[in-house]
Amino acid sequence: MATRPNQSGRSAGPQLVVAPTQRELRSQAIHRLQMGLFGLAAMLLLVGLANIIMERARMAESTFPQAAGLPTEAAAPKSDPLADMGVIPSPEAKATAAPVPAPTN
């Protein structure tokens, strides 16, 4: 049995624990149910909002690709920075080089 000291520091005797009534148990259960439903509704709203934002972003990309940072067909051809510095051979050199025929014996 647990005892709790009172304000003067002396033990007040055993504490009595009263079991919750049916009304309190029902109230707690309803509160848990309400909080669970509120959480589910909040998640549903967040997922719906994220879906709307993503759909609008996709529509904006398809309508204005240059505003989204996507390259357009009229843009300059891509260049390799390492090939421009001369570190590696350029891709154009590989494409224009003729294949070497295999030696015949």
Secondary structure, DSSP 8 states (H G I E B T S, - for coil): --EEE-TTSSEEEE-------HHHHHHHHHHHHHHHHHHHHHHHHHHHHHHHHHHHHHHHHHH-TTTTT---TTS-----HHHHHTSS--HHHHHHS--------
